[in-house]
Amino acid sequence: MPTSRIKSRIRSRLKSRISGPKLGWVWARATGRSAVLALVAAIALLAYGWLLGGPELTVVTPVRGTAVEIVYGTGAVEPVRWAKVASVIRDRIVQLCYCEGKTVAKGDVLARLDDREVAAQLQELRAREDFAKRELARATELMGRGVTTTQAYERASMDLRQVQALISVQLEKLADYTIVAPMDGVVLRLDGEIGEIAETGQVLFRVGVPKPLHVVAEVNEEDIPRVAVGQTVLLRTDAFANQRLDGKVYEITPMGDAVAKTYRIRIALPDDTPLHVGMSVEANVVTREKKGALLIPADALQSQQVLVLDGDRARLRPVEIGIRGTRNVEVLSGLSEGERIASPAPSNTADGSRVRVKEGRPRT
């Protein structure tokens, strides 16, 4: 065999061994080790940075402002004078006024129910009344001529009175089929359509005077001792999220709801209020107010302590608290205006821990 062919075969075998599965396995194992080493190095770098700088805290400084203590309630806007108009019987609606937003007078017809059966019964009673009247007239004539007895006359008179009493009852029933406005005002809402069955007690109309308005709100029974007539109420609704809405407590119901554990309060609204009838609102009754108080965010307080920044260290410090609001808390002692505190206060930061600082904006 020629020497050149022998050399060629040797080269091809060596090449196949070098590029075979063993070399691929060795390369994969080397690559896996490199990935693990890179991951360990990254974790070590992060740990070093954390230990060197500590956790990042958002810090704010206390501010001077008005401390407000509030009692929270929820309610709805209603006219001071209004009424629900409901059906007292069950029958089909055959006529509606379709007068939402229109002014009506007391006694105006708002709706009629199907009264054909009751009207037919009334006609029957009217016919019986006519017959009873003729019988009484005949008995009176015979009585005058001495032909009939007193008992026959009294029986005819009693039959007439009985029929007339039934007619009075039937007229009252017939009146229930006509739904009228109970007061002068505006039809605020209509619930019903011609052809529907009006159920007994179903509210079909709401009629009221558009102004003045008030808010009827519910307050928890544990908070009601702090509520008093004349207190200012800050109202909030999504419809006017960026607008200040004020009211005044003018009435507190003397008896609460034992099931819901709430008491009802009524809040007067100014005539120029933008609130509409039926809007739901959050009512914040201001029970105590103090101007010029030192305020910190409520989330900066943790177990009567705050986390004060001292260089790159965080120090736990007890403080004395005054008025507690929903957003801010009054600090009576233990803190000064120039100091910086963590807000929100983390629960896992120990006293003296090294921290990194992120400046926040004080909330007033």
Buried (B, 14 or more C-beta within 10 A) or exposed (E): EEEEEEEEEEEEEEEEEEEEEEEEEEEEEEEEEEEEEEEEEEEEEEEEEEEEEBBEBBBBBBBEBBBBBBBEBEBBBBBBBBBBBBBBBEBEBBBBBEBEEEEBEEEBEBBBBBBEEBBEBBEEBEEBBEEBBEBBEBBEEBBEEEEBEEEBBEBBBEBBEEBBEBBEEBEEBBEBBEBBBBBBBBBBBBEBEEEEEBEEEBBBBBBBBBEEBBBBBBBBEEBBEBBEEEBBBBBBBEEBEEEEBBBBBBEBBEEBEEEEEBBBBBBBBEEEBEBEBEBEBBBBBBBBBEEEBBBBBBEBBBEEBBBBBEEEEBBBBEBEBBBBBEEBBBBEEBBEEEBBBBBBBBEEBEEEBBBEBEEBEBBE
